[in-house]
Amino acid sequence: MLSHRHIIVAAAVVTSLAVGPGLAVAAGTGAAGAPARPAAGAEPVKPAKSLGDIASSAFSTVRSPAEASVRQQGKAAKAQGAAAATANNSLAVGVSVFGISAYSVQAVTRINSDIAPVDLVIDWGDGTSDRFNGVDTGEGAHDHAYAALGQYTVTVTVSDGNGEASTNSVTVATAGTEFTPYGPTRLLDTRDGTGAPAARVQPWGETSVKIAGNAGIPAGVTAVALNLTVVDPTGGAGHVIAYPSGEDRPETSNVNYTAGQTVPNLAIVPVGADGYVNLANRGGAEVDLLADVAGYFSPSEAAGYTAVAPTRLFDSRPARHPVRAWDSVPVQVAGRAGVPAGARAVALNVTATNTQSDGHLTVYPGRSQAPSVSNLNFRRLQTVANAVIVPLDAYGEIQVLNGAEGFSDIIVDIVGYYGGGGSAYVPTTPLRLADTRDVPGGAISSQGYAYMRLGAGAPEFTGFVLNSTVTNTQTDGHLTVFPDPNSLEQYQNGTNVWPTKPDTSTLNWKAGDTVPNLVQADPGANGIVDFWNASGGNADLVVDLFGFYMNR
């Protein structure tokens, strides 16, 4: 029987999750079929933040106090004269509306009236309304689900039996957003002054990149998909944090670097109220920073997200046909791995390996000209992976350019697509969910895995945007993230089975490396995500949350 240490180090992501946080580490043996069982007496570590704290960052509240109510005098009151019209001077209603899911809101009304009961009408702004007769004064809560994402004006009217009425309203946007493919286009390059002064970002310094209103991106975007690249750090190690302007800098990371590296990583980052994203250099090295936009999220109907089982679409190695210098290889996506015709963009993990010279890969829509941006950079004989979100062309195809002087093998894995239907995205304040370094002996063992209870008992959560980082690596290897086939109950009663790792990878490393990569994690039918250490030694895992996907 395998030993299994159960270590809870993460907070659940929203208040409606039925099951709390959890990261449990299963020791690997390299033998398939052996079950992992919880160790007796394992003690949980308290979550870093409460569920309420996390929910408050995802679902905003709009308020209008009772004092803002507008009085409306009815026909009956007018007929009775001025004395009757002023008989209910206290009649007013305050309203607060806040998101409770991607598509749903709750309106809390606070009714003042000298006459009770009263009648209450809530116009939700989408052509529907609810009427409640004989309501008492005081506070009441009322839920509503919108059929479509967008911005709505919620109007609340309270009336008494004498023809007096009072109205109040607020304008709200659904918490859920959908994706619009864009680019890839470079918004920031500190080397040449694109989007910021032409100056390296200083140690422990910061720069900003304008998103909303820049290069045709509209105002009102809530999150953005950026490929961030750190170029040529002068010395020492550090990392870059991307976070919304106007908010406190979180204790998370997006890109880790060491001296002399050029390191990319995709980030899905909330956009500040002023339309900017901040990039903080948390290290002792001067760096140049690049930011290429792949698309943005806004509270309107665009393209919802659908996760698919991690699937390998292309691998140049089996046929021994590496991609030639400065050549592009087409990859058909639509019609494969569950991606339908009409999908607008896809979420991929792209890997370069067996590289014969320094260079980069550029991923772009098929049958179009390659843009002057890069998705990942590599050194000779390096294996590097990066998450990519890229639009599809009209034929459902992408291309991958080997921007190098030598041959390179290329691997393309798919994890999801954006198109009609699908789930809406809810961005959150970046939050660290798990760090195995905080737990003595918490590293994931060779060919072992960590499972995280992100959506157990809450099937409305269909995906999670995470940044996964491995560190303290002992041998070369890779990380694979995939849905766990076991339920939480199976882990609890010891009937769980050892999962089968898919033939895909999320990030790759050399011994001693610290490597991050964004992953759009699919919780599967059981709401549990596995992080598999495919290497010959232990590795620590750090997981940061940036948002989640919800269905209706």
N, C-alpha and C positions, 0 to 999 in steps of 0.2 A: 504494500500500500504506500502511495506517495504521501509525504508530509505536505501540509498546505497551511501557510500562515495567512490569516485573515486580517488585513490591515485597512481600516477605514481612514482615509486621509482627505476626502473631498466632500464638498457641499453639493447637495442636489441643486438643480438649476432653477427651478421655479416652484411656487407654492403649491401648485396642483399636482406635483409628482407624488404618487402614492407611496413610493419607497424612497428612503433617504439616500444619502451619498454612500459611495463605497468604492474602494480600490483594493482588490484582494490579489495576492501574488501566489501563483501556483508554481512549484518547483518542477523543472523539466528533467526528463531522463533520456529524451531522444527516442523513446519507444511509444508508438501510437497505441491508443486504446486504454491507457492506464488512467483511472479516475483520480481527480484531485479532491481531497476532503479537508474541511476546515479543521484546524488544530483546536483542541479543547482549551477553553480559558483565554482565547485571544481577546485582547482589550482594544476597543475602538479609540481612535484619536479624534478629539472634538473637531467639528468643521471650522474652517477659518472664518466663515461668515454664516449668518443665519439665512434661512430661506427668504425671510422678509426683505433682507438687505438686497439679495440677488434679484428678487421680483421687482423691487422698486426701481432698479436700474433698467429693467426691461419694459415696464409698463408705466407710462407717465400719467399724471392727473391734471385735468383742466378744471378750474373752479370759477364760479361767479357767485358772490355773496347775495344774501336776500336783499341787501340795500340796493343792489343793481336792478331789482325787479321794476318792470314798467307796469303801472296801473292801467287797467282798461275798464271803463264804465259801461255796463250793459244797458240795454233798452229799458229794462224794468227799473233800474236805479234812476235813470234819467227821468222817467215818468213820475217817480215819487219825489223828485226835487233834490236840492243840494243836501238837505239834512240826511236823507237816506243814503246818499252817495258817499257820505263820509262816516257812515256808521261802523265800518270795518276798516279803520285806519291801519291796523297792523297786518292786513293781508299782504303777504309777500312769500316768495319761495327762493331759497338758495339751491344751487345745483353743483354737484361735483361729478365729473365723468372720468373714469379711468379704465384702461385696458385690463381685461382678464384673460385674453387669449389673443392669437393673431388676428381673429376676425370679430371678437366679441368685446363688449364694453359693459360696465355697470354704471348706472346713474343713481347717485344718492341724492335724494331731495330732502330739504329741510323746510317745512311749511310753518308759517306763522299766520294765525287768524284768530280774531275775536269770536268768530262763529265757527262751530264745528258740528258735524263733519263737513268736509268740502269735497269737490270733485277735482281730480287730477288727470291731465292729459299730457303725454310725452310724445312729441313728434320727433322721430329719430333722424330725420333729414334724408331718408332714403325712400320716401313715399309711403312709409308705414308709420302707424302711431298706436299707442296703447292708452286706453281710458280706464280710470279707476274711480268708481263712484263711492261716496260715503267714506272718505279717507280721514283718519284722525290727523291732528296737527303733530308736529314733531318730524322725526327722521324715517325715511323709507328707502329701500334699495330695490332696483329694477334692472334686470339683465336684458341685453339685446345682442343678437348675432347678425352682422351684416353679410349680405350675399356676396359682396364684392369689396375688395380693398379700396381705400380712398379716404377723402376728407369729407366730414359731414357736420352740419349744424344741428345740434340737439336743442329743441325748444320745449320748455316745460311751462304749462299753464295751470294755475289753480283758481277755482271759482267757488263762490259761496252761493247760498240760496237766494240772495237778494240781487243777483245780477252783477256783483262786483267780481273782477278777475285781475290777476296779476301774472305777468309773464317774465321769464328769464331764459337765457340761452347761452350756450358755449359752442365753440367749434373744435372738433376733435379729429384726429387722424387715427386710423387703425394702427395698432402696434405692428401688425404684419406688413411685410414689404415684399416686392418681387423684383427680379433681376432683369436689367437691361444690358445686353452685351454692348461693349464699347471698346474700340481700339483693336489690339493693344497700341497705346499712345503714351509717349513719355511726357510726364507732367513736371518732373523734377530731375535735375542733373547739376549738382553743385560744382562739377568740373568746368562747365561752360556757362553757368548762369541761367540755365533753364529753370524757371519757377522759383528761383532764390538767388541771392548773390553768389557769384563765382568764388567760393571760398570753402575750404574744408571745414567740416563740423568739428569743433574743438573737443578735447577730452571733457566728458561730463557736460557737454553742451547740447544744444537742441536747435532744430530748424522746423519749419512748417511747410506743408504743401497744400495749395488751394485746390479744393475739389469742386464744390458747388459753384456754378457760374464760370468755371474754367474750361476752355476748349470745347464749349458746347454742352457740357454737363449741366443739367438744369438745377435751379435752386430747389431746396426741399429734399435732396437725397439724404438718406439716413445712414447708409453704410457704403463702402466702396471696396472693390477688389483691387488691391495694389500688389504688383510684384516689386518688392524692395530689394535693392542690391547694395551691399557694402563693398566699396572699392578701396583696396590697397591701404589698410590700416598701417600707421607708422610703426607701431610696436605695442606689445602687450595684447591681452585678450579682453573682450568685452561683449556687449550685446546692444541691440537697438530695440527700443520700445515704441510701437505705434499706438497712438491713443487719440481720442477726440479732443479737439481744442476746447478750452474752457472747463475741462474736468481735471481732477487730480491725476497725476501720473500713477499708473498701477504698478504692482510688483510682478509684472509678467515680462515675457520676452518674445520677440518675433524673429530676429536674426542674430546668431552668435558668430563671432569672428575671432581670429587670431592674427598675429602680425603677418602682413603681406598677402593675406587672402583676398579673393574677390568672391563674395558669398551672396547668393540670392535666396529669397523665401517669399512665397505668396502670403499675403495677409488680407483678411476681410475685416475692415476696421470701421467702427462707428464714426460718423462725421459730426464734428461739433456744430453748435447752433450758428456759428459764423461761417460755416462751410469749409473749415480747415481740418486737417489731421496733423498732429504733432509727431515728430520723430526725434526721440531722445537717444543720444549716444551715451550709454552707460559703461564707459571704459576709459582707460588712460591713454588711448590712441587718437590721433587725428584721423578722420575718415572722410571719404567722399560718399555721397548717398545718391542713389537713383531711385525713382518711383515711376513705374509704368502702370497705367490703369487698364484693367481688362473688362470693367463693367461696374455698374452701380445699382444700389437698391433704393427704391422709393415706395411710398405708400399708395401705390396705384397698380392696377392690373397690368402685368407685363409678362414675365415668365416665371412660373413656379418651379420648385426644385423637386426632383424625384431621385432618390437613391437607388442604385442598382448593386447587385452583388459584385464586389471587386473582381474585375475580369481583365485578363491580358488581351489587348487588341493587336499588338504588334511587338515583335522581337526579332531583330536582325541576326541574332546569334545562331539559332538552329540551322539556318540555311547558309551560314558562313558568308553572308553578304553584308558586311558593314557599309555604312553610308559614306560615300566619297566626300572629299573636301569640297565645301561650299555647294553641296548638292542637297536637294530637298526630297523627302520621301512622302508620298501620299498615304493617308490612313483613312479607310472608310469606317465611319462610326455609325451613322443612322442605319437601322436594320440589323444591328448586332448588339448583343448583351442587353437586350430589352430597350434600346434607344429607338423611339419611333421616328418615322419620317415627319418632318415638321419641327423637330427639336431645334431650339435656337442656339444653344451653347452646351458645352459639356465640361464636367469637372474631371480632370485627369491627374494621374501621377506619371511624370515623364522622367526617364533615367538615361543618362549617358554613361557608357562603360567601355572598357578596352580602348580608351582614347589615345590616339597616336601623336597628338600635339595639344597644346593649349587651345582653348576655343570656347564656343558657346552654342546653345541650341535656341532656336526661335520657333515657336509654335504659332500657327496662324491659320485662318480659314483657307480651305482648298481653293484652287483655281484663282488665286489672287497673288499679288506681289508681296514678297516678304517685307515686313516693316523693319525699321532700323532700331529694334529693341531686342532684348534677350530675355529668355525665361530662366535659363540656368547657365552658369559658367563653370568650366572645368580646367584642370591641369592635365598634363600628359599622364596617362596611365591611372587616372583618378576615376572613381565611380561616384556620381553625384545624381541625386533625385530632387525634384521640386514639383509641388502641386501647381497645376495650370488650369485656369478657366479660359476657354477659347470659344469664339463663335464658330458655328458650322456654316459652310457655304450652302448654296441652294441644293446641292447634291448630297448633303450630309457628310462632308469630307473635311479633313484638316490636312495640313502639311507640317512637317518638321524639318527645319533647315539645320544641317551640320555646319556651323560657322567656324570652321577650323581648317588648318592647312593639311591635316592628316585625316585618315579614316577614323570613324567612331561607330560603335554599336549603339543602337537606340532601342529603348523599351517604352511602350505606352500602355498604361493600365487605366481603366475607367472606373469611376466610383459613383457617377450620377450625371444627370442632365437637367437643363432648364428648358421649359416649354409650356404649352398649354396645360392647365390644371396644375398638379403638383402642389407642393407645400409652400407656405409663406415663411419668410425669414424674419426673425425678431432679434435685432442686435442687442447686446448687453454691454455694460461696462466690463472691460477685460478683467478676468478673475483667474487666479491660480487655483486649480481644482486639486492637483495632486503633485507631490514631490517625494519620491521614494528615498531621497537623501535624508529626509526628516525623520525616518523610521530606522532604528538600528537594524542592520541586516535586511533592509527593505529592497535591495536591488533585485531585478528580475534575473533569474538564473539562466544559463545556457539552455536554449530550446524550451524555456518555460514561458509563461504568459501572465499578464495582469489583466483582471477583468474589472470593469467599472460599471456600476449600476446607474446609468444615466437616465434611463426612461422606463425602468421596470414598473409595471402596473399603470403606465400612462401611454397608451398607444397613439395618442394625438401628437406626441413628439416623434418626429420622423427622421431627424438628423441633428447633429451637433457640430458646430464649427470650432475646432480645437487646434492649438499649436502643440505638437508633440516634440519633445526634445530628449535625446538620449545623451548621457554623459557618463564619465568614469567607465568608459568602454575598455574591455580587456583584450579583445581580439576583433578582427574584421567581422562585419556582419550587416544585417539589415533588420528593420522593424516592419512588421505587417499588422495593420489594423483592420478588424473585420467583426461582424456580428457574432456573438456567442450563441451556439445552438442550445445551451442549457437555460432553464428558467432559474429564477432566484430560489424557488422552492426546491429544485433539484440540488442546488449547492447546499441549501440548509439541511436537507435530509440525507445527503450523501449519495444520491443516485445520479449525480452529474457524470457525463462522459468527457473524455479528453477530446477537445475540438480538433478538427482537421484544418490546418493552415492552408489558405488558398495560395496559388502560385502567382502572387503579386508582392510588391514591396511598397512601403510608404516612405522610408528614408534609408540611406546606406551610410556606413561609416568605416573608417580604419581604426585600428587599435589606438586608444588615447584621444580620439576625436570627441568633440561636443557638436552635435548636429541637430538642427531643428527642421521641421517641415509642417506646413499646414495640412490638416486632414479633415475632410467632411465625413464624420463618422456616422455610419448607419447602425442604429441600435437593434435592428432586426425585429423579429416577432417578440422577443423576450425583453427588450429594453436594456440589453447588456452589450458592452463593447469590449473586445479583446485586443490587447497589445502584446504581440508575440516577439520575443527576443530570438531572432534567427542568427545566432552567433555561437562561437565556442567558449564564451566567457560571460560573466555577469555584466549587467548594464543598469544604470539608474535611469529612471523615467520621470520627466516633468511634463505635466499637462495643464495648459491654460485654455480657458473658455472665452470665446468671443461672441457667441450667439447660438441660436437653435432654430430649427425648422418645425413648423406646426401645420397639421392639416386643419380642416374646418371643424 
